[in-house]
Amino acid sequence: MTFRVLVGFLFSVLLASSASATEPGKTFQDCETCPKMVVVPTGSFTMGSDGRHKYERPSREVTIAKPFAIGIYEVTFDEWQACFDEAGCKRVPDDHKWGKDTRPVMNITWFETQEFTEWLSKKTGHTYRLPSEAEWEYAARAGTTTEFWWGDEVGENLGNCRNCKSEWSKKGSAPVGSFAPNPFGLYDVHGNEWEWMEDCWTPNQIDAPTDGSARMDGDCGSRVMRSGSWYYFSKNMRSAWRFKNDARVKSYGIGMRVVREMP
């Protein structure tokens, strides 16, 4: 085998490996204590809702041109504990006496989410971060156009919110994965805990990016939150619903989910 042939063979192997790594639906975990991830396919979708809340307007076409991976679950207390044990996170948040383990971590500020993603990036050698709200809505919708991924009605025991009629409704967070996943394989995109986004807050979607990137030209002292929570009503956990909070705020209704950039 000549050197040129050998180089060509190795290059083709690397290309095949890279293609396999970004195959939509592929699940992986970069380390034993890392979040479980799933690769999201590329595509386009209509983000926002013209007929609902003013913060969601105007709706627009967004194209996700590059695959990314997103947490199958919200980040758990177990995963946060690993960050704390390795001095990546400065504290273990209060669990409100509900229990830790596989419950979603809560009582974290936006700034503390940055500690977690920085630790995860250094530990794995890959770039982890919060989702942009466009990435989040794309992944939460999973190809659907309805209020929730399962339809327009909240139904019963499909998520964790004040009027979701689950065993945790109005009582507290549920262990991650307690309800059915959406078509992309994500759990708890509607309810359970609010999830911090990378984006700075803006009161509308005028001039928002259409490539899936985070919007960084707004009020960066406040950050976007998505998903709704166990304490809020179902209208607040719709796929298009946007909410804001001061980046320094922590609450038993606020958690996080991570994204990993793909090669």
C-alpha positions as CSV (number, residue, x, y, z in Angstrom):
1,M,0.0,0.0,0.0
2,T,1.5,3.3,-1.1
3,F,1.6,6.3,1.3
4,R,-0.9,8.2,-0.8
5,V,-3.3,5.2,-0.7
6,L,-2.9,4.9,3.0
7,V,-3.6,8.6,3.6
8,G,-6.7,8.3,1.4
9,F,-7.9,5.3,3.4
10,L,-7.4,7.0,6.7
11,F,-9.1,10.1,5.5
12,S,-12.2,8.1,4.4
13,V,-12.3,6.3,7.8
14,L,-12.3,9.7,9.6
15,L,-15.0,11.0,7.3
16,A,-17.2,7.9,8.0
17,S,-16.6,8.3,11.7
18,S,-17.5,11.9,11.7
19,A,-20.7,11.2,9.7
20,S,-21.6,8.5,12.1
21,A,-21.1,10.8,15.1
22,T,-23.6,13.3,13.7
23,E,-26.2,10.9,12.6
24,P,-29.7,12.2,13.7
25,G,-31.1,10.2,16.7
26,K,-27.7,8.9,17.8
27,T,-27.4,8.9,21.6
28,F,-24.2,9.1,23.6
29,Q,-22.7,10.0,26.9
30,D,-19.2,11.5,27.0
31,C,-18.4,10.3,30.5
32,E,-20.1,8.2,33.2
33,T,-21.3,11.3,35.0
34,C,-22.1,13.4,31.9
35,P,-25.6,14.1,30.6
36,K,-27.0,11.7,28.1
37,M,-27.3,13.4,24.7
38,V,-29.1,12.9,21.4
39,V,-28.1,14.3,18.0
40,V,-30.8,16.5,16.6
41,P,-31.2,16.6,12.7
42,T,-30.8,19.7,10.6
43,G,-33.9,21.4,9.2
44,S,-36.2,24.4,9.2
45,F,-39.2,25.3,11.3
46,T,-41.5,28.2,12.1
47,M,-40.4,29.7,15.4
48,G,-42.8,31.7,17.6
49,S,-46.5,32.3,17.4
50,D,-48.2,35.4,15.9
51,G,-51.6,34.6,17.5
52,R,-50.5,34.2,21.1
53,H,-48.3,36.2,23.5
54,K,-46.6,39.4,22.3
55,Y,-43.1,38.1,23.3
56,E,-43.5,35.3,20.7
57,R,-44.0,37.7,17.8
58,P,-43.3,37.8,14.9
59,S,-43.1,34.2,14.0
60,R,-40.3,33.5,11.4
61,E,-38.6,30.7,9.5
62,V,-35.4,29.5,11.3
63,T,-33.0,27.1,9.6
64,I,-30.8,24.8,11.7
65,A,-28.0,24.0,9.1
66,K,-25.6,22.1,11.4
67,P,-26.5,19.2,13.6
68,F,-26.2,19.6,17.4
69,A,-26.7,17.4,20.4
70,I,-29.0,18.2,23.2
71,G,-29.6,16.7,26.7
72,I,-32.1,14.0,26.6
73,Y,-33.1,15.0,30.1
74,E,-32.8,18.2,32.2
75,V,-29.5,18.3,34.1
76,T,-29.9,16.2,37.3
77,F,-28.7,16.7,40.8
78,D,-26.4,13.7,40.3
79,E,-24.7,15.3,37.4
80,W,-24.4,18.6,39.2
81,Q,-22.9,16.8,42.2
82,A,-20.2,15.4,39.9
83,C,-19.4,19.0,38.9
84,F,-19.2,20.0,42.5
85,D,-17.0,17.0,43.5
86,E,-14.5,18.0,40.8
87,A,-14.5,21.7,41.9
88,G,-16.2,22.8,38.7
89,C,-19.4,24.1,40.5
90,K,-19.1,26.1,43.7
91,R,-22.1,24.8,45.6
92,V,-24.8,22.1,45.6
93,P,-28.2,23.8,45.3
94,D,-31.0,23.3,47.8
95,D,-33.4,20.5,46.8
96,H,-36.3,21.8,48.8
97,K,-36.3,18.5,50.6
98,W,-37.8,16.8,47.6
99,G,-34.7,14.6,47.0
100,K,-31.8,14.8,44.7
101,D,-30.5,11.9,42.5
102,T,-32.3,12.0,39.2
103,R,-34.5,15.0,40.0
104,P,-33.6,18.0,37.8
105,V,-31.2,20.3,39.5
106,M,-32.9,23.6,40.5
107,N,-32.1,26.8,42.4
108,I,-29.4,27.7,40.0
109,T,-28.6,31.1,38.5
110,W,-27.7,31.6,34.9
111,F,-24.2,32.3,35.9
112,E,-24.0,28.9,37.7
113,T,-25.1,27.2,34.5
114,Q,-21.9,28.6,33.0
115,E,-19.8,26.9,35.7
116,F,-21.4,23.6,34.8
117,T,-21.0,23.9,31.0
118,E,-17.4,25.1,31.4
119,W,-16.6,22.1,33.7
120,L,-18.3,19.7,31.3
121,S,-16.3,21.2,28.3
122,K,-13.0,20.9,30.1
123,K,-13.7,17.4,31.3
124,T,-14.8,16.0,27.9
125,G,-12.8,18.1,25.4
126,H,-16.0,19.0,23.7
127,T,-17.9,22.3,23.6
128,Y,-20.9,22.2,25.9
129,R,-23.2,25.2,26.5
130,L,-26.8,26.3,27.1
131,P,-29.1,26.0,24.1
132,S,-30.1,29.0,22.1
133,E,-33.8,29.5,22.4
134,A,-34.1,28.7,18.6
135,E,-32.3,25.4,19.2
136,W,-34.5,24.7,22.2
137,E,-37.8,25.4,20.4
138,Y,-36.7,23.4,17.4
139,A,-35.8,20.4,19.6
140,A,-38.9,20.7,21.7
141,R,-41.2,20.9,18.8
142,A,-39.5,17.9,17.1
143,G,-41.2,18.6,13.8
144,T,-44.6,19.5,15.3
145,T,-46.5,22.7,14.9
146,T,-49.0,22.3,17.8
147,E,-49.0,24.0,21.2
148,F,-47.2,21.0,22.8
149,W,-45.4,18.3,20.9
150,W,-48.4,15.9,21.6
151,G,-51.1,18.3,20.4
152,D,-53.0,21.5,21.3
153,E,-54.5,20.3,24.6
154,V,-52.6,19.8,27.8
155,G,-54.2,16.4,28.4
156,E,-53.6,14.4,31.5
157,N,-50.3,13.2,32.9
158,L,-48.2,14.2,29.9
159,G,-46.0,16.7,31.7
160,N,-45.5,18.4,35.1
161,C,-47.3,21.7,35.5
162,R,-49.9,23.2,37.8
163,N,-52.9,21.8,35.7
164,C,-51.2,18.8,34.1
165,K,-53.0,16.3,36.4
166,S,-49.9,14.4,37.3
167,E,-48.9,13.1,40.7
168,W,-46.4,16.0,41.0
169,S,-48.6,18.8,39.8
170,K,-48.4,21.8,42.2
171,K,-46.2,19.7,44.5
172,G,-42.7,19.9,43.0
173,S,-40.4,18.6,40.4
174,A,-40.6,15.1,39.0
175,P,-37.6,12.8,38.5
176,V,-36.4,13.3,34.9
177,G,-37.9,11.0,32.3
178,S,-41.2,10.5,34.3
179,F,-43.3,11.3,31.2
180,A,-43.2,10.2,27.5
181,P,-40.4,11.7,25.3
182,N,-41.1,13.8,22.2
183,P,-40.4,12.5,18.7
184,F,-36.7,13.5,19.0
185,G,-36.4,11.5,22.2
186,L,-36.3,14.5,24.7
187,Y,-38.0,14.3,28.0
188,D,-39.6,17.1,30.0
189,V,-39.5,19.9,27.4
190,H,-42.9,20.9,28.6
191,G,-42.9,21.7,32.4
192,N,-41.0,20.3,35.3
193,E,-38.4,23.1,35.5
194,W,-37.8,26.3,33.6
195,E,-34.6,25.9,31.5
196,W,-32.1,28.8,31.2
197,M,-31.2,29.7,27.6
198,E,-28.0,31.3,26.3
199,D,-29.9,34.3,24.8
200,C,-30.1,37.8,26.2
201,W,-33.7,38.9,26.7
202,T,-35.6,40.9,24.1
203,P,-39.4,41.6,24.4
204,N,-40.1,40.4,20.8
205,Q,-38.6,38.4,18.0
206,I,-38.0,41.4,15.6
207,D,-34.6,41.0,13.9
208,A,-33.9,37.8,15.8
209,P,-31.4,35.4,14.2
210,T,-32.7,33.0,11.7
211,D,-29.8,30.6,11.8
212,G,-30.5,29.1,15.2
213,S,-27.8,31.1,17.0
214,A,-28.4,32.8,20.3
215,R,-29.5,36.4,20.4
216,M,-26.9,38.5,22.2
217,D,-28.1,42.1,21.5
218,G,-30.7,42.5,24.2
219,D,-30.8,42.9,27.9
220,C,-28.0,40.5,28.9
221,G,-28.6,41.1,32.6
222,S,-31.8,39.1,32.0
223,R,-31.8,35.8,30.1
224,V,-34.5,33.8,28.3
225,M,-36.1,30.8,29.9
226,R,-38.2,28.1,28.2
227,S,-40.2,25.0,29.1
228,G,-42.4,26.2,32.0
229,S,-42.4,24.4,35.4
230,W,-44.3,22.3,37.8
231,Y,-45.5,25.5,39.5
232,Y,-46.9,27.3,36.4
233,F,-49.9,26.6,34.2
234,S,-49.8,24.8,31.0
235,K,-50.0,27.9,28.8
236,N,-46.5,28.8,30.1
237,M,-45.1,25.5,28.9
238,R,-46.1,25.8,25.2
239,S,-43.4,25.3,22.7
240,A,-43.4,29.0,21.7
241,W,-43.7,30.5,25.2
242,R,-40.9,32.8,26.2
243,F,-40.1,34.0,29.7
244,K,-37.3,36.1,31.2
245,N,-35.6,36.3,34.5
246,D,-32.7,38.2,36.0
247,A,-29.6,36.1,35.4
248,R,-28.8,36.2,39.1
249,V,-32.1,34.7,40.2
250,K,-32.4,31.2,41.5
251,S,-35.6,29.3,42.3
252,Y,-37.0,25.9,42.9
253,G,-38.7,26.2,39.5
254,I,-35.5,26.9,37.5
255,G,-33.1,24.3,36.1
256,M,-31.2,23.7,32.9
257,R,-30.5,21.5,29.9
258,V,-27.3,21.4,27.9
259,V,-26.2,21.4,24.2
260,R,-23.0,19.9,22.8
261,E,-21.7,21.3,19.6
262,M,-20.9,18.6,16.9
263,P,-17.9,18.5,14.6
